[in-house]
């Protein structure tokens, strides 16, 4: 059973930064698409960013240059660097990995942006 493990969430002031990490042991990491989603209270889960094995990247429209996704295939880890955080970025952030056959989710890490 593959378990994605997120870390790096917490409380940050508006305008601050956080770096989320997601470790994905037990998969052939380089062959998977890695993604971050988020879900705020009362809202649908939405895509934050995803990075393909080729290195291609998609971001949600709300990111607007504030976040950067990256992956380290050597350590089976994907990162999400979040800068210029706003109160509306408050949500549980989930790591996701998928290929044509499998789809895995982490349990989420809470990001709270508040003064």
Buried (B, 14 or more C-beta within 10 A) or exposed (E): EEEBBBBBBEEBEEEBEBEBBBBBEEBEBEEBBBBBBBBBEEEEBEBBBBBEBEEEEBBBEBBEEBBBBBBEBEEBBBBBBBEEBEEEBBBBBBBBBBEEEEEBBBEBBEBBBEE
